[in-house]
Amino acid sequence: MSFDASILVIMGIFWISYFILRVFFFLPMVRLLDEREARVSGAQQRWDQKFAETQKRLDDERSLLAETRRKAMQAREQRRREAQDRRLAILGEVKKRVQAELAEASATLAAQVGRERAVLDGRVRSLADQIVRRLLGNVA
């Protein structure tokens, strides 16, 4: 078996190529990939943090909105009750005025009916006298 030195040359060229590629290609590539991974990871963490902050602010705004709605509903209900009370008070006043006007109209009507009744009684007596005179032939 003879020793062939070409295999050593091939191995030497391989190892020299490997070290040159490692120094000028593989290590910079690994560094770039690591840096990229770090940037991506950092960006993901910042995004997660900002998302959590935004969610908290959104929840705070929703709570504030719910509280504002509740207060608005209470104010609206209070105003509705006040309007209802005013309406009832106005209706009470109107009812009193209408009843007073009705009582006045009833009194006026009763007085007018009394006067008309007196006039009618006088006419009835006059007509009765005329009927009696005609029936009896002007005897009276």
C-alpha positions as CSV (number, residue, x, y, z in Angstrom):
1,M,0.0,0.0,0.0
2,S,1.5,3.2,-1.0
3,F,0.8,6.4,0.6
4,D,-0.8,9.0,-1.7
5,A,-0.2,12.6,-0.6
6,S,-3.0,14.0,-2.8
7,I,-5.5,13.1,-0.1
8,L,-3.6,15.2,2.3
9,V,-3.6,18.1,-0.2
10,I,-7.4,17.7,-0.7
11,M,-8.0,17.6,3.0
12,G,-5.8,20.7,3.5
13,I,-7.7,22.5,0.7
14,F,-11.0,21.4,2.3
15,W,-10.0,22.7,5.8
16,I,-8.5,25.9,4.4
17,S,-11.7,26.5,2.4
18,Y,-13.8,25.6,5.4
19,F,-12.0,28.1,7.7
20,I,-12.1,30.8,5.0
21,L,-15.8,30.2,4.4
22,R,-16.4,30.0,8.2
23,V,-14.7,33.3,8.8
24,F,-16.0,35.2,5.9
25,F,-19.4,33.6,5.2
26,F,-20.8,31.3,7.9
27,L,-19.9,33.4,11.0
28,P,-21.2,36.7,9.5
29,M,-24.3,34.8,8.3
30,V,-24.9,33.4,11.8
31,R,-24.3,36.8,13.3
32,L,-26.8,38.4,10.9
33,L,-29.4,35.7,11.7
34,D,-28.8,36.1,15.4
35,E,-29.2,39.9,15.1
36,R,-32.3,39.4,13.0
37,E,-33.7,37.0,15.6
38,A,-33.0,39.5,18.3
39,R,-34.7,42.4,16.4
40,V,-37.7,40.2,15.7
41,S,-37.9,39.1,19.3
42,G,-37.5,42.7,20.6
43,A,-40.1,43.9,18.1
44,Q,-42.5,41.1,19.3
45,Q,-41.9,42.1,22.9
46,R,-42.5,45.8,22.2
47,W,-45.6,44.9,20.2
48,D,-46.9,42.7,23.1
49,Q,-46.2,45.5,25.6
50,K,-47.9,48.1,23.4
51,F,-50.8,45.8,22.7
52,A,-51.3,45.2,26.5
53,E,-51.2,49.0,27.1
54,T,-53.7,49.6,24.3
55,Q,-56.0,46.9,25.7
56,K,-55.8,48.5,29.2
57,R,-56.6,51.9,27.8
58,L,-59.4,50.4,25.8
59,D,-60.8,48.7,28.9
60,D,-60.5,52.0,30.8
61,E,-62.3,53.8,28.0
62,R,-65.0,51.2,28.0
63,S,-65.4,51.5,31.7
64,L,-65.6,55.2,31.4
65,L,-68.1,54.9,28.7
66,A,-70.2,52.5,30.7
67,E,-70.1,54.9,33.7
68,T,-71.0,57.8,31.5
69,R,-73.9,55.9,30.0
70,R,-75.1,55.0,33.5
71,K,-74.9,58.6,34.6
72,A,-76.7,59.7,31.5
73,M,-79.5,57.2,32.1
74,Q,-79.8,58.4,35.7
75,A,-80.0,62.0,34.6
76,R,-82.5,61.1,31.9
77,E,-84.6,59.2,34.4
78,Q,-84.4,62.1,36.8
79,R,-85.5,64.6,34.1
80,R,-88.3,62.3,33.1
81,R,-89.5,62.1,36.7
82,E,-89.3,65.9,37.0
83,A,-91.2,66.3,33.7
84,Q,-93.8,63.8,34.9
85,D,-94.1,65.7,38.2
86,R,-94.5,69.1,36.3
87,R,-97.0,67.5,34.0
88,L,-99.0,66.2,36.9
89,A,-98.8,69.6,38.6
90,I,-99.9,71.4,35.5
91,L,-102.7,68.9,35.0
92,G,-103.8,69.5,38.6
93,E,-103.9,73.3,38.0
94,V,-105.8,72.9,34.8
95,K,-108.2,70.5,36.5
96,K,-108.8,73.1,39.3
97,R,-109.3,75.9,36.7
98,V,-111.6,73.7,34.6
99,Q,-113.6,72.7,37.7
100,A,-113.8,76.4,38.8
101,E,-115.0,77.4,35.3
102,L,-117.4,74.5,35.3
103,A,-118.8,75.5,38.7
104,E,-119.1,79.1,37.4
105,A,-120.7,78.0,34.2
106,S,-123.1,75.7,36.3
107,A,-124.0,78.6,38.5
108,T,-124.5,80.9,35.6
109,L,-126.6,78.2,33.9
110,A,-128.6,77.6,37.0
111,A,-129.3,81.4,37.3
112,Q,-130.3,81.6,33.7
113,V,-132.5,78.5,34.0
114,G,-134.2,80.2,37.0
115,R,-134.9,83.4,35.1
116,E,-136.1,81.4,32.0
117,R,-138.3,79.3,34.3
118,A,-139.9,82.5,35.8
119,V,-140.5,83.9,32.3
120,L,-142.0,80.6,31.2
121,D,-144.2,80.4,34.3
122,G,-145.4,83.9,33.5
123,R,-146.1,82.9,29.9
124,V,-147.7,79.7,31.0
125,R,-150.1,81.6,33.3
126,S,-150.8,84.1,30.5
127,L,-151.5,81.3,28.0
128,A,-153.6,79.4,30.5
129,D,-155.7,82.6,31.1
130,Q,-156.1,83.1,27.3
131,I,-157.1,79.4,26.9
132,V,-159.6,79.7,29.7
133,R,-161.0,82.9,28.2
134,R,-161.4,81.3,24.8
135,L,-162.9,78.2,26.2
136,L,-165.3,80.0,28.4
137,G,-166.0,82.6,25.8
138,N,-164.6,85.7,27.4
139,V,-166.6,85.3,30.5
140,A,-163.8,86.2,32.8
